[in-house]
C-alpha cells in the first residue's frame, strides 16, 4: 500500500506543477472548471457563428428598471425609486 500512495501523490504533484507551468495559475478545481467552461463556450460560439458584440449591445439596451435601482443603491448608498432618480424637480 505504501508504494501506491507514494506514486499517486507524486503523480498528482507532477501533474499540478505541469499545469502551473503551462497556465501560470494555481492548480485548483475551480480554476480548472472555469478554464474548461470558457474553452467550450468559445468553441460553441465559433461553431454557431454567435455574434457576441451584438449580444452585448442588446444586453445593454435591455437593462431593466430593477437593475438601475440596485445600481443607484450601490453607488449612492441610499435606496431610491427609479422615478425619483430620473425626475429632478
Order of alpha helices (4+ residues) and beta strands (2+ residues): alpha-alpha-alpha-alpha-alpha
